[in-house]
Amino acid sequence: MKGLPVEYQDDDIVVVNKPAGLLSLPDRFDTTLPNVRALLEAHFGAIFIVHRLDRDTSGVMIAARTAEAHRSLNDQFEHHTVDKRYHAIVSGIVEQDSLKIDIPIMSDPRRKGLMKPSARGKEALTEITVLERFRLATLLECKLITGRTHQIRVHCSAVGHPLLVDPDYGTSSELMVSALKRKYNLKKGTVERPIISRLTLHARSLGCTHPTTGKQVLFTSDYAKDFSSALQVLRKYAAPYVSSFRWE
């Protein structure tokens, strides 16, 4: 499907690899903006969105094609039986190979639409595993046990390692080669373009019980081009350490 790669489809579900920049649901103020639900409905007919990805997050997303499939998947998400794993490039070197982040999250009253860690918030649990370390950044696999708004972004920031690109919970809105390469020189009359200028977060895999067959299924999605490019630049200019695990 143009603009929205379909990874899997049957009579009950459809799985896509959502590009960054595409909304999951129609915008409340501008319903003409492209979104996953509208694109799927134009191709498949009735569609039920089960979960959402942030606009600037790429990766695997599952939707239901029937009310029965929708109820089954909703129940699985509600009871945390869906295995959701994201790959995140975060700032700094994460020293521990694995870590459980158990920090409640609530809406930030000072920043509309954003969240913050708070003892008064809702329970939020993320399990992280280091995949690859660089001189200035780390590639993590983040397993969501709960599914709070902006959970990975808030949790990584709370432990001192915000996403490498995250203007809301971190300090940078883009990644430039010049920030990594010494003596970086541009050709006269040219302007440096960012390697990636959106969240360095990709929904890598989703495992669940098929709503009709009852079988366990696992769906994965390839990295978006800009996410892959960011990793290539880090490997080239940020002196990566030996990786114990690499999933490409």
C-alpha positions as CSV (number, residue, x, y, z in Angstrom):
1,M,0.0,0.0,0.0
2,K,1.4,3.4,-1.0
3,G,2.8,5.3,2.0
4,L,2.0,2.5,4.5
5,P,3.9,-0.9,4.1
6,V,1.7,-3.8,5.0
7,E,3.6,-6.6,6.7
8,Y,0.8,-9.1,7.2
9,Q,-3.0,-9.3,6.5
10,D,-5.8,-11.8,6.9
11,D,-9.5,-11.6,7.5
12,D,-9.1,-10.5,11.1
13,I,-6.0,-8.4,11.4
14,V,-3.6,-6.2,9.4
15,V,-0.1,-5.4,10.5
16,V,1.8,-2.4,9.1
17,N,5.2,-0.8,9.4
18,K,4.2,2.8,10.2
19,P,6.5,5.5,8.9
20,A,7.6,8.3,11.2
21,G,5.5,11.4,10.6
22,L,2.3,9.5,10.1
23,L,-0.5,9.8,12.7
24,S,-2.1,6.6,14.0
25,L,-5.6,8.2,14.3
26,P,-7.2,11.2,12.7
27,D,-6.2,14.6,14.1
28,R,-8.9,16.1,16.3
29,F,-8.4,19.5,14.7
30,D,-7.5,18.6,11.1
31,T,-9.1,15.4,9.9
32,T,-7.5,15.8,6.5
33,L,-4.0,14.9,7.8
34,P,-2.9,11.4,6.7
35,N,-3.3,8.7,9.3
36,V,-3.0,4.9,9.6
37,R,-6.8,4.4,10.2
38,A,-7.8,6.4,7.1
39,L,-5.3,4.7,4.9
40,L,-6.3,1.3,6.0
41,E,-10.0,2.0,5.7
42,A,-9.5,3.2,2.2
43,H,-8.0,-0.1,1.3
44,F,-9.6,-2.7,3.6
45,G,-12.9,-1.1,4.7
46,A,-13.8,-1.1,8.4
47,I,-10.7,-0.9,10.6
48,F,-10.4,-0.9,14.4
49,I,-7.3,0.7,15.8
50,V,-6.0,-1.3,18.8
51,H,-3.0,0.7,19.9
52,R,-1.1,3.8,18.8
53,L,2.4,4.9,18.0
54,D,3.6,8.4,18.5
55,R,3.6,10.4,15.3
56,D,7.4,10.5,15.2
57,T,7.9,6.9,16.1
58,S,8.2,4.3,13.3
59,G,7.5,0.6,13.4
60,V,5.1,-2.3,13.7
61,M,1.5,-1.6,14.4
62,I,-1.5,-4.0,14.5
63,A,-5.1,-3.2,13.7
64,A,-8.3,-5.3,13.7
65,R,-10.6,-5.8,10.8
66,T,-13.6,-7.1,12.8
67,A,-15.2,-6.2,16.1
68,E,-14.5,-9.7,17.5
69,A,-10.7,-9.4,16.7
70,H,-10.8,-5.9,18.2
71,R,-12.2,-7.2,21.5
72,S,-9.6,-10.0,21.7
73,L,-6.7,-7.7,21.0
74,N,-7.9,-5.0,23.3
75,D,-8.2,-7.6,26.1
76,Q,-4.6,-8.7,25.4
77,F,-3.3,-5.2,25.6
78,E,-5.3,-4.4,28.7
79,H,-3.9,-7.5,30.5
80,H,-0.3,-6.8,29.3
81,T,0.0,-10.2,27.5
82,V,1.2,-8.5,24.3
83,D,5.0,-8.6,23.8
84,K,5.9,-5.1,22.6
85,R,9.6,-4.4,21.9
86,Y,11.1,-1.1,20.7
87,H,14.6,-0.2,19.7
88,A,15.8,3.1,21.0
89,I,19.0,5.1,20.4
90,V,19.6,7.0,23.7
91,S,22.1,9.5,24.8
92,G,25.2,8.4,26.7
93,I,26.6,5.0,27.5
94,V,24.2,2.7,29.5
95,E,26.5,0.7,31.7
96,Q,24.2,-2.0,32.8
97,D,23.5,-4.7,30.3
98,S,19.9,-5.0,31.4
99,L,17.7,-2.9,33.7
100,K,14.1,-2.7,34.9
101,I,12.7,0.8,35.1
102,D,9.7,0.9,37.5
103,I,8.7,4.5,37.7
104,P,5.1,5.7,37.8
105,I,4.1,8.3,35.2
106,M,1.5,11.0,35.1
107,S,0.5,14.0,32.9
108,D,2.7,17.0,33.3
109,P,0.5,19.9,34.3
110,R,3.1,22.4,33.2
111,R,3.5,20.9,29.7
112,K,0.3,20.1,27.8
113,G,0.4,16.7,26.1
114,L,3.5,15.6,27.9
115,M,4.2,13.3,30.8
116,K,6.4,13.2,33.8
117,P,7.7,10.7,36.4
118,S,5.7,11.0,39.7
119,A,5.0,8.8,42.7
120,R,1.3,9.9,42.2
121,G,1.2,8.6,38.6
122,K,0.1,5.3,37.1
123,E,2.2,2.2,37.3
124,A,4.7,2.0,34.5
125,L,7.3,-0.7,33.9
126,T,9.9,-1.0,31.1
127,E,12.6,-3.6,30.7
128,I,15.7,-2.5,28.8
129,T,18.5,-4.5,27.3
130,V,21.7,-3.0,25.8
131,L,22.2,-4.1,22.1
132,E,25.1,-1.9,21.2
133,R,27.2,0.8,22.8
134,F,28.8,3.8,21.2
135,R,31.1,6.5,22.4
136,L,28.2,9.0,22.9
137,A,25.1,6.8,22.6
138,T,23.6,3.3,23.2
139,L,21.2,1.2,21.2
140,L,18.6,-0.4,23.5
141,E,15.8,-2.9,23.2
142,C,12.9,-1.7,25.4
143,K,10.2,-4.2,26.4
144,L,7.0,-2.5,27.5
145,I,5.3,-4.3,30.3
146,T,2.7,-1.5,30.7
147,G,1.8,0.9,27.9
148,R,1.6,4.4,29.2
149,T,1.8,7.5,27.0
150,H,5.4,8.3,26.1
151,Q,6.5,5.6,28.5
152,I,9.9,4.8,26.9
153,R,10.8,8.4,26.4
154,V,10.0,9.4,30.0
155,H,11.7,6.3,31.5
156,C,14.9,6.7,29.5
157,S,15.0,10.3,30.4
158,A,14.4,9.6,34.1
159,V,17.4,7.3,34.3
160,G,19.7,9.9,32.6
161,H,19.6,8.5,29.1
162,P,16.9,10.4,27.0
163,L,16.5,9.5,23.4
164,L,19.4,10.8,21.3
165,V,16.8,12.9,19.4
166,D,13.9,14.0,21.5
167,P,13.2,17.7,21.9
168,D,10.6,17.1,24.6
169,Y,12.3,14.8,27.1
170,G,15.9,15.3,25.9
171,T,18.1,18.1,24.5
172,S,18.3,17.5,20.8
173,S,15.9,17.8,17.8
174,E,18.3,16.3,15.3
175,L,21.5,14.3,14.8
176,M,24.2,15.8,12.6
177,V,27.4,14.1,11.4
178,S,29.3,17.3,12.5
179,A,28.4,16.4,16.1
180,L,30.3,13.2,15.8
181,K,33.0,13.6,13.3
182,R,36.1,15.7,14.1
183,K,37.2,18.3,11.6
184,Y,33.9,18.0,9.7
185,N,34.0,20.3,6.7
186,L,31.2,21.1,4.3
187,K,31.7,21.9,0.7
188,K,31.3,25.6,0.0
189,G,27.7,26.7,-0.6
190,T,26.2,23.6,0.9
191,V,24.2,23.2,4.1
192,E,24.5,20.2,6.4
193,R,21.4,18.0,6.6
194,P,20.5,16.0,9.7
195,I,20.9,12.3,9.6
196,I,17.7,11.9,11.6
197,S,15.4,14.7,12.8
198,R,12.7,12.8,14.6
199,L,12.5,10.5,17.7
200,T,15.2,7.8,17.6
201,L,12.6,5.2,18.5
202,H,11.4,2.3,16.4
203,A,8.7,-0.3,17.3
204,R,10.6,-3.4,16.4
205,S,8.3,-6.3,17.2
206,L,4.9,-7.3,18.5
207,G,3.9,-10.7,19.7
208,C,0.3,-11.7,20.6
209,T,-2.3,-14.4,20.4
210,H,-4.1,-14.4,17.0
211,P,-7.7,-13.4,17.8
212,T,-9.2,-16.3,15.7
213,T,-6.7,-19.1,15.5
214,G,-5.4,-18.8,19.1
215,K,-1.9,-19.3,17.9
216,Q,1.0,-17.2,19.1
217,V,2.2,-14.8,16.3
218,L,5.2,-12.5,16.2
219,F,5.5,-9.6,13.8
220,T,8.6,-7.5,13.2
221,S,9.4,-4.4,11.2
222,D,12.6,-3.3,9.5
223,Y,14.3,-0.1,10.6
224,A,13.3,3.1,8.8
225,K,16.0,4.5,6.5
226,D,16.8,7.4,8.8
227,F,17.1,5.1,11.9
228,S,19.4,2.8,10.0
229,S,21.5,5.8,8.8
230,A,21.8,7.1,12.4
231,L,23.2,3.7,13.5
232,Q,25.6,3.6,10.5
233,V,26.9,7.1,11.4
234,L,27.4,6.1,15.0
235,R,29.2,3.0,14.1
236,K,31.5,4.9,11.8
237,Y,32.3,8.0,13.8
238,A,31.4,7.2,17.5
239,A,33.8,4.3,18.1
240,P,31.3,1.6,19.0
241,Y,32.3,-1.0,21.5
242,V,32.0,-4.7,20.7
243,S,28.4,-5.6,20.5
244,S,27.1,-8.7,22.3
245,F,24.0,-8.7,20.2
246,R,23.0,-7.2,16.9
247,W,19.6,-7.5,15.3
248,E,19.3,-6.0,11.8
